[in-house]
Amino acid sequence: MNSKHQFVQLSDGHFIPGLGFGTYKPQEVPNSKTTEATKIAIEAGFRHIDCAYVYQVEEEVGQAVRSKIADGTVKRQDIFYTSKLWCTFHRPELVQSSLERSLKKLHFDYVDLYLIHYPFSMKPGEELFPKDENGKTIYDHVDLCAVWEAMEKCKDAGLAKSIGVSNFNRRQLEMILNKPGLKYKPVCNQVECHIYHNQRKLLDFCKSKNIVLVAYSALGTQREKPWVDQSSPVLLDDPILGALAKKHKRSPALIALRYQLQRGVVVLAQSFKENEIKENIQTVQLDRIRLDKTQRFGFQHR
Ligand SMILES: NC(=O)c1ccc[n+]([C@@H]2O[C@H](COP(=O)([O-])OP(=O)(O)OC[C@H]3O[C@@H](n4cnc5c(N)ncnc54)[C@H](OP(=O)(O)O)[C@@H]3O)[C@@H](O)[C@H]2O)c1
């Protein structure tokens, strides 16, 4: 990690900013909130934006970035933009056109990083979550190595500067790494990672292969009812996090984000609130925080 700019070098030579702005939103939140929040994030200093085709906000994110380019705040090359290949586009002949679809929505010529969003495939078509008449998901059988070869072609075509994966376990990563004729390694694996699930083993494996781990839901997710048991503990209310925050005169959110950065993990943070966005950018502006006294959840610096 470059300590001055908090960039992490990827195995293909490109650099990824250590802190990224998350753009996933629940369906009931209006898309205009994404445009507004992304502009605030860029003004606050975020230069890494994490998005995906399936979030259905690439038009809004593109609009926000272009407006910040137009007013002189940033240039396109200052922004590190990630998109992700959705599971219904895994068939190799659909991969590049899916990326082109995202680029068209964004009005960009390239993405900085393109990820296989999940290591499973669903029936191709316009529906994002194809279901049969009984409401069951219709999966598709596509060899992940063939998907990866199509991702490599996107990089060769200059449409993605770097390529990686998301939600892959060690076995799935090994499958790609051991693929005969592998041209490019995945530069990163974006996974759920926070103080209650710190992915220590996967992180060790990724580090050993020079794959950057990117942490999502580092602040405990947006706690959407369909995905999160509402009686589960609220991460940012964790007493150890609270005690550390008090000790270092920082907020629990900053400690939770800084924890990831200090263990060599690139971290994403989502928010629609200006005060939170402005607070979260401090993650890359602080001096090192001593986090090595805490034992719980393996939540010690390493
Ligand atoms: N690859 C994948 O499969 C995958 C999956 C999930 C997410 N992601 C990516 O990761 C991003 C982040 O994950 P996430 O959306 O689950 O959310 P998150 O970053 O864990 O946290 C979101 C919530 O934390 C609260 N928060 C943020 N900053 C705060 C602060 N300074 N103080 C107090 N509370 C704060 C906000 O809630 P309030 O607004 O209510 O305060 C926000 O909704 C996503 O947006 C997406 O880009 C990727």
PDBQT file of the ligand as one rigid body, heavy atoms in Angstrom, charges set to zero:
ROOT
HETATM    1  N1  LIG A 401     -19.771  -7.704  -4.988  1.00  0.00    +0.000 N 
HETATM    2  C1  LIG A 401     -20.894  -7.859  -4.338  1.00  0.00    +0.000 C 
HETATM    3  O1  LIG A 401     -21.582  -8.892  -4.432  1.00  0.00    +0.000 OA
HETATM    4  C2  LIG A 401     -21.365  -6.755  -3.426  1.00  0.00    +0.000 A 
HETATM    5  C3  LIG A 401     -22.356  -7.022  -2.468  1.00  0.00    +0.000 A 
HETATM    6  C4  LIG A 401     -22.738  -5.993  -1.617  1.00  0.00    +0.000 A 
HETATM    7  C5  LIG A 401     -22.168  -4.733  -1.729  1.00  0.00    +0.000 A 
HETATM    8  N2  LIG A 401     -21.231  -4.483  -2.693  1.00  0.00    +0.000 N 
HETATM    9  C6  LIG A 401     -20.633  -3.132  -2.863  1.00  0.00    +0.000 C 
HETATM   10  O2  LIG A 401     -20.175  -2.661  -1.613  1.00  0.00    +0.000 OA
HETATM   11  C7  LIG A 401     -20.788  -1.412  -1.332  1.00  0.00    +0.000 C 
HETATM   12  C8  LIG A 401     -20.886  -1.181   0.181  1.00  0.00    +0.000 C 
HETATM   13  O3  LIG A 401     -21.621  -2.216   0.842  1.00  0.00    +0.000 OA
HETATM   14  P1  LIG A 401     -23.097  -2.016   1.402  1.00  0.00    +0.000 P 
HETATM   15  O4  LIG A 401     -23.910  -1.304   0.394  1.00  0.00    +0.000 OA
HETATM   16  O5  LIG A 401     -23.526  -3.357   1.887  1.00  0.00    +0.000 OA
HETATM   17  O6  LIG A 401     -22.999  -1.012   2.605  1.00  0.00    +0.000 OA
HETATM   18  P2  LIG A 401     -21.932  -0.633   3.765  1.00  0.00    +0.000 P 
HETATM   19  O7  LIG A 401     -20.848   0.157   3.122  1.00  0.00    +0.000 OA
HETATM   20  O8  LIG A 401     -21.590  -1.793   4.608  1.00  0.00    +0.000 OA
HETATM   21  O9  LIG A 401     -22.798   0.283   4.734  1.00  0.00    +0.000 OA
HETATM   22  C9  LIG A 401     -23.862   0.924   4.428  1.00  0.00    +0.000 C 
HETATM   23  C10 LIG A 401     -24.527   1.667   5.589  1.00  0.00    +0.000 C 
HETATM   24  O10 LIG A 401     -23.632   2.146   6.612  1.00  0.00    +0.000 OA
HETATM   25  C11 LIG A 401     -24.096   3.411   7.068  1.00  0.00    +0.000 C 
HETATM   26  N3  LIG A 401     -22.952   4.354   7.098  1.00  0.00    +0.000 N 
HETATM   27  C12 LIG A 401     -22.126   4.684   6.100  1.00  0.00    +0.000 A 
HETATM   28  N4  LIG A 401     -21.199   5.569   6.522  1.00  0.00    +0.000 NA
HETATM   29  C13 LIG A 401     -21.478   5.815   7.824  1.00  0.00    +0.000 A 
HETATM   30  C14 LIG A 401     -20.891   6.638   8.796  1.00  0.00    +0.000 A 
HETATM   31  N5  LIG A 401     -19.830   7.387   8.551  1.00  0.00    +0.000 N 
HETATM   32  N6  LIG A 401     -21.448   6.645  10.038  1.00  0.00    +0.000 NA
HETATM   33  C15 LIG A 401     -22.526   5.888  10.325  1.00  0.00    +0.000 A 
HETATM   34  N7  LIG A 401     -23.123   5.073   9.439  1.00  0.00    +0.000 NA
HETATM   35  C16 LIG A 401     -22.603   5.040   8.189  1.00  0.00    +0.000 A 
HETATM   36  C17 LIG A 401     -25.149   3.879   6.063  1.00  0.00    +0.000 C 
HETATM   37  O11 LIG A 401     -26.434   3.772   6.641  1.00  0.00    +0.000 OA
HETATM   38  P3  LIG A 401     -27.315   5.084   6.882  1.00  0.00    +0.000 P 
HETATM   39  O12 LIG A 401     -27.367   5.833   5.597  1.00  0.00    +0.000 OA
HETATM   40  O13 LIG A 401     -28.611   4.506   7.326  1.00  0.00    +0.000 OA
HETATM   41  O14 LIG A 401     -26.615   5.885   7.937  1.00  0.00    +0.000 OA
HETATM   42  C18 LIG A 401     -25.083   2.892   4.952  1.00  0.00    +0.000 C 
HETATM   43  O15 LIG A 401     -26.328   2.577   4.373  1.00  0.00    +0.000 OA
HETATM   44  C19 LIG A 401     -22.117  -1.509  -2.079  1.00  0.00    +0.000 C 
HETATM   45  O16 LIG A 401     -22.762  -0.271  -2.168  1.00  0.00    +0.000 OA
HETATM   46  C20 LIG A 401     -21.642  -2.107  -3.362  1.00  0.00    +0.000 C 
HETATM   47  O17 LIG A 401     -21.026  -1.121  -4.174  1.00  0.00    +0.000 OA
HETATM   48  C21 LIG A 401     -20.810  -5.481  -3.523  1.00  0.00    +0.000 A 
ENDROOT
TORSDOF 0
